[in-house]
Amino acid sequence: MKTTLEIPDFLFRRAKSVAAERGIPLRQLVTEAVQEKLKVISGEKPWMKHLGKLKHLHKERTRVEKRIEEAFEQVDREMWE
């Protein structure tokens, strides 16, 4: 859909510059900006889509923590001997 927007000159120049830096058309930058703003307003949390993605590393983290604790226990024993 085509529409006409009134944007302050400084904001337009900044948006045009950012779009050029990213190598995308201004309309794409504006579309992405509106989408992001609507997500915030609607309460969507984009970072939530990544929640739980590292769950497969839980066992590895537990293994590493156990090794670290064993190493500290060894150091403690050596210090007190």
C-alpha positions in Angstrom: 0.0 0.0 0.0 1.3 3.4 -0.8 0.9 6.3 1.6 2.2 9.8 2.3 4.0 10.6 5.6 5.2 13.8 7.0 8.6 13.3 8.6 10.8 16.1 10.0 13.7 16.8 7.6 16.4 15.8 10.1 14.7 12.5 10.7 14.2 11.8 7.0 17.9 12.5 6.3 19.0 10.3 9.2 16.7 7.5 8.0 17.8 7.8 4.4 21.5 7.7 5.6 20.9 4.6 7.7 19.1 2.8 4.9 22.0 3.7 2.5 24.5 2.4 5.0 22.6 -0.9 5.3 22.2 -1.1 1.5 18.4 -1.2 1.7 15.6 1.0 0.3 14.2 3.6 2.7 10.7 1.9 2.4 12.3 -1.3 3.9 13.8 0.6 6.7 10.5 2.3 7.5 8.6 -1.0 7.3 11.1 -2.6 9.7 10.9 0.3 12.1 7.1 0.2 12.1 7.1 -3.6 12.7 9.5 -3.2 15.6 7.5 -0.4 17.2 4.3 -2.5 16.8 6.0 -5.4 18.5 6.9 -3.2 21.5 3.4 -1.7 21.7 1.7 -5.2 21.5 4.0 -6.5 24.3 5.8 -9.0 22.1 9.3 -9.7 23.4 11.5 -10.6 20.4 14.2 -12.0 22.7 11.8 -14.6 24.0 12.0 -16.6 20.7 15.6 -17.5 21.8 14.6 -18.7 25.3 15.6 -22.2 25.9 17.8 -22.5 22.8 20.9 -23.4 24.9 19.1 -25.9 27.0 21.2 -28.7 25.4 24.2 -27.2 27.1 22.9 -27.7 30.6 24.6 -31.0 31.1 27.9 -29.6 29.8 27.6 -26.6 32.2 26.9 -28.9 35.1 30.0 -31.0 34.1 32.2 -27.9 33.9 30.9 -26.6 37.3 31.7 -30.0 38.9 35.2 -30.0 37.5 35.8 -26.4 38.8 34.5 -27.4 42.3 36.7 -30.4 42.4 39.7 -28.3 41.4 39.0 -25.8 44.2 38.6 -28.6 46.7 42.0 -29.8 45.6 43.5 -26.4 46.0 41.9 -26.0 49.5 43.3 -29.3 50.6 46.8 -28.4 49.4 46.6 -25.0 51.1 45.7 -26.5 54.5 48.2 -29.2 54.5 
